[in-house]
């Protein structure tokens, strides 16, 4: 009975997480079936078996996870060019990258950030998107998502990469960008930024 109760709790928590992520992708303009497809694709392809090796250095293997990073990057690029918000998004990436770099640090397990500091990049991405003056909620949310996702990728992962490779590890170690799947900072930043946008903008425009 206890095991069934625990299973139900996990199922309920998973459903809540799904709803939050699903809502975020709806906010940026995806249809319901598209949002569902994106969420399930990110979850399924978020397992470590879907890590794509990029290069190796010493005992380090630097990889990128399909669900936790590659798909969010592709979604970001689609939103940037389909919503025509390239300039605003690229400037937002620079700003978010600065904060992401300063709230993350390197360990033998990879690049990490402590709570609540990892919430700073999505908050910055959302506030920036609102301050850009975009009247369209979907465009603003697109800026929040893309600048948050790629900004963290640049600031947390790329800017700290040199420090990570200097750490000596005794055996072959994989450092996967987006390796924590939907719980990874790259993935979560974009989602949280959009959800904050939704709160700041209020009801969806008609």
C-alpha positions, 0 to 999 in steps of 0.5 A: 500500500505504501509503495502505491501511495509513493507511486501516486505522489510521483505520478502527481508531481510528474503531472504538475511538472508536465503542466508547467512546462506544457504551459510555457510552450503554449505561452510562446505560441505553440499549439497544444499538440506541438507543446505536448510533443516538445515536452515528451520529446525533451523528457524521452531524449533527456536520458544519458543514452542520448548524449552526443559527444562533442569532443574529448580533452584528457579524461573529459568527454564533453557532450550535449544532451538532446532533450536537455539542451539540443532541442531547447536550442533548436526551439530557441532559434525557431522562436528567434527567427519566426517571431523576428526578435533576433536583435532583442534576443541576442542582447538578452543572451549577453545579459543572461550569460553574465548573470549565469556565469556569476551564479555557477561554478565548476566541480569535478561533477560538472558546472553547478549552481546553488539554490536560489541563485540558479533562479536569477538567470530566468528572472533576469531573462523575463524582466529583460523581455518585458522591458524591451517594450514588446506589445506582443505577449508571444514575442516577449515570451519568445525573447524570454525563452531564447535569451534565457536558454542560450544565455545560460548555455553561454554563461554557465557552460561555455564560459566555464569550460576552460576551468572545467577542463583544467580539473584532473579526473582519474577516469574518463568522465562525461560532462553533458550539457543539459545532462539533467534533462528537464531538471537541467539549468539550460532547460529550466531557465527558458521555461521559468522565464516564460512562466514569469512572463505570463504572470507579468503580462497577465491574461493572454492577448485577444 
